[in-house]
């Protein structure tokens, strides 16, 4: 099976997946991150059987935080699988923290015992796993069982189609279409008789008033280094559109060029001015949510993956969702977004492996239409999904607000580094940009990133 879809179609396809009114397509037409939380590392993993004859399969996701609606649902479904499949010993080794998750998978690959079913980001950043045969080509399974993926949105498969790199096949099942957005505590602004600032110029003007009244203008949980990577890409889209991404990945622009440095310097300036608050390295994305709910933070930049969690806030009626701030001076890029298909379920088990059939059953269970239908109902129609549904649930206010912005997206990309075949670039950029919270300068950060890129290029 070949699902070759160009990136230009992704925005319109995702708009359909997010709008409450989208209906199921003809069956013949095959169609957020996640906050860090309690990790599974060092704890007893959940297993689905104790029979010594059961086939062991490990599953690794970033869903281990029971305080997240989406993650709790996954954990409940692990228990359901355990009950329904006593012949499979399913070991859930999921870790919400992205760095720990990625390290665990890399370690299993290096040890020659790759985790059988796992989620990953797709795009060129995972090209090495595909070329080296770590990931299984799923296209044969999809051809054999077309009903399995018939309700998926075709455009979401683009980041796991590596045919442009000379590798045929499909290497993942879409898990979480998303868009980076902002949540505002409207009660804070109402109390101060302020309008909600939707562009960076307005946020800069509002910040001193918010700070003087004891509020963090925009909480930034830098303990999760992906927050810096997400922010940099979202900011670049509002400042340059996707041109900087294209130039960086093609090598036409260096990472320490003025175009890149100016973005990192903006982030550093906003941190120095107190817009992001203080002690940012001490808390993560969950901390951002807590500060928003408590009223300590006026705004957080987040993503559609957290809509269901915000809906559980005691003060959910005070929270509104808007797009990532744009620049009033750059109106042409107002509707450029960081978002799209992200996070795919895949497997490493191959035909002939003792646990291949069991791994296929696990993969299909956690990517089935029934799985998504259950999550759709648990989230009461809120959030984003990779599939269409026969019947839609009237969306909650946050989802409706999110869709008002997201449906206008003219273009969207994933994190810039995901488009590079340099696998380590994603972590390099995230880690380096995070050092603005330790006092590093934009120029030094950009120089270190460029040095890593040049070292990689020299080895090719």
VOGU-3710 file (C-alpha; in Angstrom, 3 decimals, decimal comma):
1> xxxxxxxxxx> 0,000/0,000/0,000  1,264/3,478/-0,818  -0,053/6,540/0,923  2,034/9,264/-0,702  0,549/12,604/0,318  2,303/15,945/-0,072  2,743/18,254/2,879  0,596/20,908/1,235  -2,503/18,779/1,832  -1,916/18,309/5,531
11> xxxxxxxxxx> -3,448/21,569/6,740  -6,750/21,063/4,951  -6,959/17,410/5,916  -6,346/18,186/9,571  -8,904/20,944/9,559  -11,451/18,289/8,595  -10,256/15,959/11,340  -10,623/18,671/13,957  -13,934/20,237/13,029  -16,857/18,705/14,884
21> xxxxxxxxxx> -18,973/18,483/11,732  -16,663/16,197/9,734  -18,327/12,912/8,877  -17,032/9,476/7,926  -15,772/9,198/4,367  -16,759/6,512/1,903  -15,190/3,278/3,188  -13,497/2,745/-0,172  -11,471/5,923/0,290  -8,805/5,049/2,879
31> xxxxxxxxxx> -8,308/8,055/5,102  -0,105/17,666/21,198  3,363/15,781/23,681  2,039/15,597/25,914  2,782/16,775/29,154  5,401/14,997/31,199  4,207/13,102/34,212  4,865/10,172/36,450  7,219/7,830/34,650  7,224/4,104/34,441
41> xxxxxxxxxx> 10,977/3,978/34,887  11,990/2,174/38,014  8,495/0,941/38,711  6,904/-2,427/38,191  5,544/-2,519/34,654  1,960/-3,553/34,032  1,672/-6,967/32,432  -1,231/-8,771/30,868  -0,501/-12,333/31,840  1,558/-14,411/34,226
51> xxxxxxxxxx> 1,390/-17,714/32,349  4,928/-18,801/31,540  3,740/-19,844/28,084  2,355/-16,385/27,225  4,122/-14,446/24,491  5,803/-11,292/25,795  5,316/-7,960/24,013  6,473/-4,584/25,312  4,685/-1,336/24,492  6,340/2,056/24,911
61> xxxxxxxxxx> 4,345/5,286/24,673  4,447/8,636/26,412  1,200/7,854/28,219  1,937/7,160/31,886  0,395/10,152/33,652  -2,998/9,267/35,200  -3,803/12,979/35,651  -4,046/13,370/31,870  -7,372/12,291/30,386  -5,750/10,933/27,243
71> xxxxxxxxxx> -2,979/9,116/29,095  -5,353/7,661/31,696  -7,490/6,306/28,862  -4,457/4,537/27,387  -3,610/3,040/30,768  -7,190/1,800/31,147  -7,001/0,243/27,698  -3,808/-1,573/28,666  -5,816/-3,171/31,465  -8,580/-4,012/28,989
81> xxxxxxxxxx> -6,101/-5,676/26,658  -4,704/-7,621/29,594  -8,152/-8,952/30,390  -9,045/-9,872/26,821  -5,707/-11,406/25,776  -4,397/-13,730/28,503  -2,098/-15,456/25,989  -0,016/-12,275/25,602  2,241/-10,922/28,329  1,897/-7,191/27,583
91> xxxxxxxxxx> 4,497/-5,161/29,430  3,708/-1,448/29,484  7,010/0,441/29,815  5,570/3,850/28,912  7,197/7,050/30,143  5,548/10,464/29,777  8,836/12,364/29,731  9,950/12,564/26,101  13,701/12,439/26,699  13,387/9,391/28,945
101> xxxxxxxxxx> 11,049/7,738/26,440  13,464/8,257/23,554  16,453/7,116/25,609  14,693/3,908/26,620  13,932/3,035/23,006  17,437/3,899/21,799  18,904/1,754/24,568  16,747/-1,208/23,582  17,862/-0,867/19,955  21,526/-0,583/20,940
111> xxxxxxxxxx> 21,170/-3,715/23,050  19,812/-5,631/20,053  16,426/-6,084/21,715  14,218/-3,257/20,386  10,891/-2,680/22,120  8,232/-4,334/19,987  5,470/-1,677/19,838  6,196/1,996/20,415  5,344/5,531/19,366  7,711/7,898/17,573
121> xxxxxxxxxx> 7,677/11,262/15,813  8,123/10,210/12,194  9,673/12,563/9,630  13,290/12,469/8,477  14,596/12,524/12,049  13,741/8,810/12,240  15,115/7,918/8,815  18,016/5,925/10,279  15,619/3,551/12,037  13,814/2,981/8,747
131> xxxxxxxxxx> 16,920/2,532/6,580  18,557/0,219/9,109  15,526/-2,036/9,288  14,620/-1,315/12,907  11,015/-0,453/12,056  8,616/-2,837/10,364  6,972/-1,880/7,075  3,259/-1,908/7,874  1,959/-1,554/4,323  1,508/-5,309/3,897
141> xxxxxxxxxx> -0,590/-5,531/7,055  -2,670/-2,587/5,872  -3,288/-4,273/2,525  -4,260/-7,539/4,189  -6,701/-5,818/6,555  -8,016/-2,648/4,847  -10,765/-2,215/7,447  -8,074/-1,556/10,068  -7,117/1,856/8,655  -10,020/2,732/6,364
151> xxxxxxxxxx> -11,215/5,565/8,635  -7,778/7,181/8,976  -7,069/10,464/7,202  -4,685/9,809/4,323  -2,682/13,014/4,644  -1,550/12,051/8,142  0,583/9,219/6,763  2,953/11,582/4,910  5,624/11,760/7,674  6,004/7,950/7,730
161> xxxxxxxxxx> 6,219/7,573/3,940  9,964/7,557/3,217  9,795/6,910/-0,532  11,485/10,250/-1,207  14,531/8,749/0,550  14,451/5,576/-1,510  12,634/3,437/1,047  9,212/2,084/0,138  6,475/1,269/2,626  4,567/2,801/5,518
171> xxxxxxxxxx> 6,267/2,767/8,912  3,703/4,041/11,397  0,029/4,576/12,173  -0,995/8,192/12,966  -1,665/8,779/16,616  -2,069/12,457/17,391  -2,685/15,279/14,904  -2,113/18,506/16,771  -1,633/22,228/16,716  0,416/24,425/19,030
181> xxxxxxxxxx> -1,881/26,994/20,617  -2,281/29,080/23,767  -4,644/28,823/26,723  -5,609/32,053/28,486  -7,017/32,452/31,989  -9,642/35,006/31,046  -10,495/35,649/34,692  -7,046/37,185/35,190  -7,530/39,614/32,319  -11,105/40,417/33,341
191> xxxxxxxxxx> -9,924/41,240/36,853  -7,419/43,731/35,438  -9,894/45,030/32,833  -7,552/43,967/30,020  -8,190/42,596/26,557  -6,683/39,225/25,716  -3,392/39,924/23,873  -3,203/37,786/20,728  0,015/39,087/19,170  3,514/39,529/20,539
201> xxxxxxxxxx> 3,424/43,301/20,465  0,280/43,239/22,643  1,797/40,635/25,000  4,880/42,805/25,459  2,646/45,752/26,398  0,488/43,668/28,743  3,392/41,922/30,478  4,466/44,729/32,857  0,881/45,137/34,097  0,511/41,401/34,675
211> xxxxxxxxxx> 3,885/41,175/36,421  3,125/44,174/38,655  -0,070/42,410/39,748  1,732/39,184/40,596  0,985/37,116/37,477  3,296/35,236/35,110  2,397/36,549/31,656  3,202/33,242/29,914  4,384/30,237/31,927  7,183/28,238/30,271
221> xxxxxxxxxx> 8,033/24,824/31,757  11,588/24,459/30,495  12,269/21,308/32,514  10,801/19,530/29,467  13,273/20,502/26,757  10,745/19,878/23,983  8,993/23,043/25,121  11,891/25,128/23,778  11,904/23,242/20,477  8,160/23,670/20,021
231> xxxxxxxxxx> 8,327/27,358/20,879  11,181/28,053/18,455  9,365/26,419/15,546  6,021/28,052/16,335  7,765/31,429/16,597  9,611/30,927/13,314  6,352/30,158/11,499  4,829/33,427/12,685  7,977/35,366/11,711  9,132/33,702/8,475
241> xxxxxxxxxx> 6,490/31,164/7,498  8,183/27,873/6,586  11,021/29,541/4,651  13,519/29,358/7,527  12,771/25,647/7,971  13,393/25,029/4,279  16,626/27,031/4,253  17,983/25,393/7,424  17,251/21,849/6,284  18,623/22,464/2,768
251> xxxxxxxxxx> 21,769/24,027/4,209  21,131/27,378/2,549  21,034/29,065/5,957  23,214/28,211/8,944  21,783/27,682/12,411  23,916/30,603/13,625  22,700/32,902/10,866  21,070/36,216/11,832  17,676/34,774/10,843  17,883/32,069/13,510
261> xxxxxxxxxx> 19,712/34,095/16,145  17,016/36,786/16,120  14,380/34,216/17,133  16,421/32,770/19,995  17,267/36,314/21,061  13,551/37,176/21,219  13,009/34,229/23,554  15,977/35,324/25,694  14,683/38,910/25,793  11,209/37,804/26,883
271> xxxxxxxxxx> 12,730/35,631/29,603  14,906/38,526/30,827  11,844/40,793/30,889  9,932/38,311/33,059  7,347/37,352/30,446  8,092/33,664/31,074  8,351/34,096/34,842  11,256/32,600/36,782  12,680/29,235/37,896  11,602/27,801/34,531
281> xxxxxxxxxx> 14,005/24,875/34,711  12,281/23,716/37,903  8,944/22,801/36,341  7,627/21,034/33,246  4,562/21,129/30,997  2,408/19,786/33,811  3,628/22,694/35,903  2,448/25,095/33,204  -1,041/23,615/33,408  -1,034/23,846/37,193
291> xxxxxxxxxx> -0,028/27,504/37,077  -2,790/28,254/34,573  -5,433/26,522/36,686  -4,309/28,186/39,912  -4,335/31,633/38,320  -0,606/32,090/38,809  -0,117/32,259/35,024  -2,207/34,385/32,682  -1,245/32,410/29,539  0,477/29,172/28,657
301> xxxxxxxxxx> 1,591/28,097/25,206  0,551/24,497/24,833  -1,247/22,363/22,282  -4,476/20,716/21,273  -3,392/17,534/23,079  -4,140/19,286/26,379  -7,708/20,372/25,595  -9,252/17,415/27,419  -7,039/17,996/30,463  -7,881/21,718/30,638
311> xxxxxxxxxx> -11,562/20,812/30,414  -11,098/19,004/33,750  -9,916/22,179/35,517  -12,085/23,401/38,380  -12,097/26,772/36,642  -12,434/25,416/33,093  -15,052/28,046/32,309  -12,378/30,733/32,823  -10,025/29,263/30,200  -10,131/30,165/26,515
321> xxxxxxxxxx> -8,076/28,835/23,619  -6,433/30,933/20,922  -3,764/30,467/18,287  -0,061/30,852/19,029  0,627/34,614/19,075  1,446/36,233/15,749  3,343/39,431/14,992  1,282/42,495/14,179  4,225/43,579/12,025  4,131/40,288/10,081
331> xxxxxxxxxx> 0,450/39,850/9,114  1,358/37,699/6,121  2,382/34,897/8,501  -0,521/35,161/10,933  -2,034/31,836/9,838  1,218/29,859/9,639  1,247/27,116/12,280  3,336/24,552/14,010  1,209/21,440/13,864  0,083/18,567/11,703
341> xxxxxxxxxx> 0,503/14,838/12,031  2,776/13,915/14,886  3,330/10,803/16,941  2,914/7,445/15,222  2,488/3,927/16,555  4,878/1,443/15,017  6,529/-1,860/15,738  9,901/-3,520/15,390  8,727/-7,147/15,336  9,110/-8,793/11,931
351> xxxxxxxxxx> 7,572/-11,883/10,302  9,346/-14,932/11,693  9,884/-13,427/15,144  8,384/-15,489/17,959  6,291/-12,518/19,083  5,379/-11,146/15,648  1,716/-12,189/15,635  1,277/-11,021/19,227  2,905/-7,672/18,390  0,532/-7,213/15,461
361> xxxxxxxxxx> -2,434/-7,794/17,775  -1,102/-5,202/20,227  -0,456/-2,637/17,485  -3,901/-3,110/15,952  -5,642/-2,911/19,324  -4,126/0,482/20,190  -4,720/1,916/16,700  -8,181/0,480/16,059  -11,267/2,510/15,281  -12,733/1,155/18,529
371> xxxxxxxxxx> -9,795/2,564/20,472  -10,304/6,033/18,994  -14,080/5,868/19,409  -13,614/5,177/23,110  -11,224/8,103/23,535  -13,568/10,357/21,561  -16,360/9,521/23,982  -14,181/9,845/27,099  -13,050/13,293/25,914  -16,663/14,146/25,050
381> xxxxxxxxxx> -15,771/15,163/21,518  -12,836/17,321/22,595  -9,316/17,142/21,212  -7,926/15,960/17,896  -8,077/12,545/16,256  -6,470/10,792/13,266  -9,744/9,184/12,164  -13,263/10,139/11,135  -16,327/9,086/13,123  -19,789/7,958/12,002
391> xxxxxxxxxx> -21,465/10,281/14,482  -19,990/13,439/15,910  -20,249/14,692/19,474  -20,910/18,394/19,917  -17,558/19,872/20,777  -16,746/21,647/24,025  -15,967/25,403/23,980  -12,186/24,941/23,988  -12,260/22,603/20,997  -14,587/24,984/19,175
401> xxxxxxxxxx> -12,285/27,929/19,920  -9,234/25,944/18,823  -10,922/24,978/15,568  -11,811/28,603/14,818  -8,093/29,324/14,540  -6,800/25,991/13,274  -9,264/25,780/10,415  -7,786/29,017/9,048  -4,260/27,597/8,913  -2,628/28,381/5,590
411> xxxxxxxxxx> 0,319/26,079/6,242  1,724/23,982/9,065  4,898/22,072/9,822  6,219/19,870/12,584  9,266/20,869/14,595  11,977/22,123/12,231  14,560/19,541/13,264  12,212/16,660/12,422  12,821/17,357/8,736  16,563/16,715/9,029
421> xxxxxxxxxx> 18,109/13,255/8,577  20,489/14,213/11,413  18,751/12,171/14,105  20,460/13,960/16,997  19,464/17,441/15,791  16,065/17,342/17,515  17,581/16,878/20,955  20,506/19,196/20,195  18,287/22,160/19,317  15,874/21,553/22,173
431> xxxxxxxxxx> 18,644/21,217/24,752  20,647/24,182/23,510  17,706/26,595/23,231  16,638/25,626/26,749  19,899/27,119/28,036  18,463/30,630/27,617  16,959/29,911/31,041  20,464/29,382/32,401  21,677/32,726/31,058  23,250/31,678/27,750
441> xxxxxxxxxx> 23,254/34,136/24,869  21,432/33,538/21,614  24,653/33,776/19,633  26,468/31,155/21,710  23,485/28,811/21,541  23,247/29,130/17,762  27,017/28,619/17,357  26,898/25,375/19,313  23,995/24,060/17,233  25,778/24,933/13,989
451> xxxxxxxxxx> 28,976/23,236/15,206  27,017/20,005/15,756  25,490/20,246/12,277  28,891/20,817/10,676  30,370/17,863/12,575  27,532/15,673/11,322  27,944/16,893/7,735  31,685/16,191/7,851  30,996/12,544/8,675  28,623/11,988/5,757
//
